[in-house]
């Protein structure tokens, strides 16, 4: 994950993102490797660039809404933006070792 964090909010934002799970996979979106970039800017804007495990994910809107809500609740964040991308496409190699172990891929 790329982090550009002049406001020093990344640790709190990461903690919030660790509570967001793909409903079909019992692992948080950070461990799954779904978050590609985190940027904070003057004025309290936090932007999360993320993907999904599949472009046709039926709960995509729910996950994006949850990310926006939880990041927006972090102290110091005035505006939370979520950008969805499929470039690069997600694959299992993007998961952390913890996620691979939990899902039985190791």
C-alpha positions in Angstrom: 0.0 0.0 0.0 1.2 3.5 -0.9 0.8 6.0 1.9 1.1 9.8 1.5 0.1 11.1 4.9 1.2 14.7 5.8 -1.6 14.8 8.5 -0.2 11.7 10.2 -3.7 10.1 10.3 -2.6 6.8 8.6 -2.3 4.8 11.8 -5.8 5.7 12.9 -7.2 5.2 9.4 -5.5 1.8 9.1 -7.0 0.8 12.4 -10.5 1.8 11.1 -9.9 -0.2 7.9 -8.9 -3.3 9.8 -12.6 -3.4 10.9 -13.9 -3.6 7.3 -14.4 -7.1 6.0 -15.5 -8.5 2.7 -18.7 -10.2 3.7 -17.8 -13.3 1.7 -14.3 -13.7 3.1 -13.6 -13.5 6.9 -10.5 -11.3 6.5 -10.2 -7.5 6.7 -9.7 -5.5 3.5 -6.1 -4.5 4.5 -5.0 -8.2 5.0 -6.7 -9.0 1.7 -4.6 -6.4 -0.1 -7.7 -4.5 -1.3 -6.4 -1.1 -0.3 -3.8 0.3 -2.8 -3.3 3.8 -1.5 -4.1 6.1 1.4 -3.6 9.9 1.0 -4.4 12.6 3.5 -4.5 16.3 2.6 -4.7 19.7 4.3 -8.2 20.4 5.4 -8.7 16.9 6.7 -9.4 15.0 3.5 -8.6 11.3 3.5 -8.7 9.4 0.2 -8.6 5.6 0.0 -7.9 4.0 -3.3 -9.0 0.4 -3.3 -10.2 -2.5 -5.3 -12.5 -5.5 -4.8 -11.8 -9.2 -5.1 -13.9 -9.3 -8.3 -15.3 -6.5 -10.5 -18.8 -7.9 -10.2 -18.8 -8.1 -6.4 -22.5 -8.0 -5.4 -21.7 -6.1 -2.1 -19.3 -3.5 -3.7 -21.5 -0.6 -2.7 -21.8 -1.8 0.9 -18.0 -2.2 1.3 -17.3 1.3 -0.2 -20.0 2.9 2.0 -18.5 1.2 5.1 -14.9 2.3 4.2 -16.2 5.9 3.7 -18.1 5.9 6.9 -15.3 4.4 9.1 -12.6 6.6 7.6 -14.8 9.6 8.0 -15.3 8.8 11.7 -11.5 9.0 12.4 -10.6 12.0 14.5 -9.0 14.6 12.2 -10.8 13.4 9.0 -13.2 16.0 7.7 -13.9 14.4 4.4 -13.5 10.7 3.4 -13.2 9.8 -0.2 -13.1 6.3 -1.7 -11.9 5.7 -5.2 -12.5 2.2 -6.7 -10.1 0.9 -9.2 -9.4 -2.4 -10.9 -5.9 -1.4 -12.1 -4.1 -3.5 -11.2 -6.6 -6.3 -10.9 -6.6 -8.0 -7.5 -5.3 -11.5 -7.1 -4.4 -13.8 -4.2 -0.8 -12.8 -4.3 -1.8 -9.4 -2.9 -2.9 -10.9 0.4 -0.7 -10.8 3.4 0.7 -14.0 4.8 -1.7 -13.7 7.7 -4.7 -13.7 5.3 -3.3 -16.6 3.3 -2.8 -18.6 6.4 -6.3 -17.8 7.7 -7.8 -18.8 4.4 -5.8 -22.0 4.1 -3.6 -20.9 1.2 -0.4 -21.6 3.1 
